[in-house]
């Protein structure tokens, strides 16, 4: 049996390890023992930094949620025609997803089994609703097709965006870079959603 090394972890580095283990094992399938082994520190050292596993989950999904909601407060999301704003939000959502890939992956995998997971799912629904409202405004402006169900279009749009967590690996040779992925998502989505004028 190896003895755990001296605790050189900060809350941030511990969070990085926890997110990796949560994504590999699932949140429910991860114990404090799994986390201490992955970090190479004792369970008591982990408790020195956080109250427990759920606090780590809360910090992790908060990082993803804060990134997504931060997009909605950027000037490009607040000014201009609704179509320009929703395209901006879509592009930036892709960029946040790629920049915070492990954290967003975890956010998209929560199932509502704990208070933190239910809170995260509610925040995701709130984000989706804000984007749906932008899409509705773009339809009202005459820039997006009115013959499509906006709720369905929102789900399909974010289904495409969120699928990136399943296949996008920036370190993989030949993988498209972030700008290329974001451009392609916006073009595919909005060339199909725009009106013909």
C-alpha positions as CSV (number, residue, x, y, z in Angstrom):
1,X,0.0,0.0,0.0
2,X,1.3,3.4,-0.9
3,X,1.2,6.2,1.6
4,X,-0.5,9.4,0.3
5,X,1.9,12.1,-0.5
6,X,1.9,15.4,1.3
7,X,-1.1,17.5,0.6
8,X,0.0,20.1,-2.0
9,X,-3.5,20.5,-3.4
10,X,-5.4,23.7,-3.6
11,X,-9.2,23.8,-3.9
12,X,-8.7,24.4,-7.6
13,X,-6.4,21.5,-8.3
14,X,-8.6,19.2,-6.2
15,X,-11.6,20.3,-8.2
16,X,-9.8,19.4,-11.4
17,X,-9.1,15.9,-10.1
18,X,-12.7,15.5,-8.8
19,X,-14.2,16.5,-12.2
20,X,-12.1,14.0,-14.0
21,X,-13.2,11.2,-11.6
22,X,-16.8,12.3,-11.7
23,X,-16.8,12.2,-15.5
24,X,-15.1,8.8,-15.5
25,X,-17.1,7.1,-12.8
26,X,-20.3,9.1,-12.7
27,X,-21.0,11.3,-9.7
28,X,-23.1,8.6,-7.9
29,X,-20.4,6.0,-8.6
30,X,-17.6,8.2,-7.0
31,X,-16.8,7.8,-3.4
32,X,-14.5,10.0,-1.3
33,X,-12.1,7.0,-1.3
34,X,-12.0,7.2,-5.2
35,X,-11.2,10.9,-4.9
36,X,-8.5,10.5,-2.4
37,X,-6.8,7.7,-4.4
38,X,-7.0,9.8,-7.6
39,X,-5.6,12.8,-5.9
40,X,-3.0,10.8,-4.0
41,X,-4.0,12.4,-0.7
42,X,-5.9,11.2,2.3
43,X,-9.7,11.7,2.7
44,X,-9.0,13.9,5.7
45,X,-6.9,16.2,3.4
46,X,-9.8,16.5,1.0
47,X,-12.1,17.5,4.0
48,X,-9.5,20.1,4.8
49,X,-10.5,21.8,1.5
50,X,-14.2,21.0,1.1
51,X,-17.1,19.8,3.2
52,X,-17.6,16.7,0.9
53,X,-18.3,15.3,-2.5
54,X,-21.4,17.4,-3.1
55,X,-19.5,20.7,-2.5
56,X,-17.0,19.6,-5.2
57,X,-19.9,18.9,-7.5
58,X,-21.5,22.3,-6.7
59,X,-18.2,24.1,-7.4
60,X,-17.7,22.2,-10.7
61,X,-21.2,22.7,-12.1
62,X,-21.1,26.3,-10.9
63,X,-18.0,27.0,-13.0
64,X,-19.8,25.7,-16.1
65,X,-23.0,27.5,-15.3
66,X,-21.2,30.8,-14.6
67,X,-19.4,30.5,-17.9
68,X,-22.7,30.0,-19.8
69,X,-24.6,32.7,-18.0
70,X,-21.7,35.1,-18.4
71,X,-22.2,34.9,-22.1
72,X,-25.7,36.3,-21.7
73,X,-24.3,39.4,-20.1
74,X,-21.6,40.1,-22.8
75,X,-22.3,43.1,-25.1
76,X,-22.7,40.9,-28.1
77,X,-25.6,39.1,-26.4
78,X,-27.3,42.3,-25.3
79,X,-27.1,44.6,-28.3
80,X,-28.2,44.5,-31.9
81,X,-30.9,42.6,-33.7
82,X,-32.1,39.4,-32.0
83,X,-30.7,37.2,-34.7
84,X,-27.2,38.7,-34.2
85,X,-27.6,38.2,-30.5
86,X,-28.7,34.6,-30.7
87,X,-25.9,33.8,-33.2
88,X,-23.4,35.4,-30.8
89,X,-24.7,33.5,-27.8
90,X,-24.6,30.2,-29.8
91,X,-21.0,30.8,-30.9
92,X,-19.9,31.8,-27.4
93,X,-21.7,28.8,-25.8
94,X,-19.6,26.6,-28.1
95,X,-16.5,28.4,-27.1
96,X,-17.3,28.1,-23.4
97,X,-18.1,24.5,-23.8
98,X,-14.7,23.8,-25.4
99,X,-12.8,26.0,-22.9
100,X,-14.5,24.3,-19.9
101,X,-15.0,20.9,-21.5
102,X,-14.7,18.7,-18.4
103,X,-16.9,21.0,-16.3
104,X,-19.6,21.4,-19.0
105,X,-19.5,17.6,-19.5
106,X,-20.2,17.1,-15.9
107,X,-23.0,19.7,-16.0
108,X,-24.7,17.9,-18.9
109,X,-24.5,14.5,-17.1
110,X,-26.2,15.5,-13.8
111,X,-29.4,13.6,-13.3
112,X,-31.2,15.3,-10.4
113,X,-30.4,12.8,-7.7
114,X,-29.1,15.5,-5.2
115,X,-30.0,19.0,-4.3
116,X,-27.0,20.3,-6.2
117,X,-27.9,18.3,-9.3
118,X,-31.5,19.6,-9.2
119,X,-30.2,23.2,-8.8
120,X,-27.9,22.6,-11.8
121,X,-30.7,21.2,-14.0
122,X,-32.9,24.2,-13.1
123,X,-30.2,26.6,-14.1
124,X,-29.7,24.8,-17.4
125,X,-33.4,25.1,-18.1
126,X,-33.2,28.8,-17.3
127,X,-30.3,29.2,-19.7
128,X,-32.2,27.3,-22.4
129,X,-35.2,29.5,-21.8
130,X,-33.2,32.7,-22.2
131,X,-31.9,31.4,-25.6
132,X,-35.3,30.3,-26.6
133,X,-36.6,33.8,-25.9
134,X,-33.9,35.2,-28.2
135,X,-35.0,32.8,-30.9
136,X,-38.6,33.9,-30.5
137,X,-37.6,37.5,-30.7
138,X,-35.7,36.8,-34.0
139,X,-38.8,35.1,-35.4
140,X,-40.9,38.2,-34.4
141,X,-38.3,40.4,-36.1
142,X,-38.8,38.3,-39.3
143,X,-35.2,37.0,-39.3
144,X,-35.9,33.4,-38.4
145,X,-38.4,31.1,-40.0
146,X,-41.8,31.2,-38.3
147,X,-42.8,27.7,-39.6
148,X,-40.6,25.9,-37.1
149,X,-41.5,25.1,-33.5
150,X,-39.1,27.3,-31.5
151,X,-39.0,25.0,-28.5
152,X,-38.0,22.1,-30.8
153,X,-35.5,24.3,-32.6
154,X,-33.9,25.3,-29.3
155,X,-33.6,21.7,-28.2
156,X,-32.1,20.6,-31.5
157,X,-29.7,23.6,-31.5
158,X,-28.5,22.7,-28.0
159,X,-28.5,19.0,-28.8
160,X,-26.0,19.8,-31.5
161,X,-23.9,22.1,-29.3
162,X,-24.0,19.8,-26.3
163,X,-23.0,16.8,-28.4
164,X,-19.5,18.3,-28.5
165,X,-18.8,16.9,-25.1
166,X,-19.0,13.4,-26.5
167,X,-16.6,13.7,-29.3
168,X,-14.6,17.0,-29.2
169,X,-11.0,16.4,-28.0
170,X,-8.8,19.4,-28.7
171,X,-5.5,17.4,-28.2
172,X,-6.5,14.9,-31.0
173,X,-4.4,15.4,-34.1
174,X,-6.5,16.7,-37.0
175,X,-9.3,17.8,-34.7
176,X,-11.0,21.1,-35.8
177,X,-10.0,24.1,-33.8
178,X,-12.4,25.9,-31.6
179,X,-13.1,28.7,-34.1
180,X,-13.8,26.2,-36.9
181,X,-16.2,24.3,-34.7
182,X,-18.0,27.4,-33.5
183,X,-18.3,28.7,-37.1
184,X,-19.7,25.4,-38.4
185,X,-22.3,25.1,-35.6
186,X,-23.5,28.7,-36.3
187,X,-23.6,28.2,-40.1
188,X,-25.4,24.9,-39.9
189,X,-27.9,26.1,-37.4
190,X,-28.7,29.5,-38.7
191,X,-28.5,29.0,-42.4
192,X,-31.3,26.5,-41.8
193,X,-33.2,28.7,-39.5
194,X,-33.0,32.1,-41.3
195,X,-35.7,33.4,-43.5
196,X,-34.9,33.7,-47.2
197,X,-34.5,37.6,-47.2
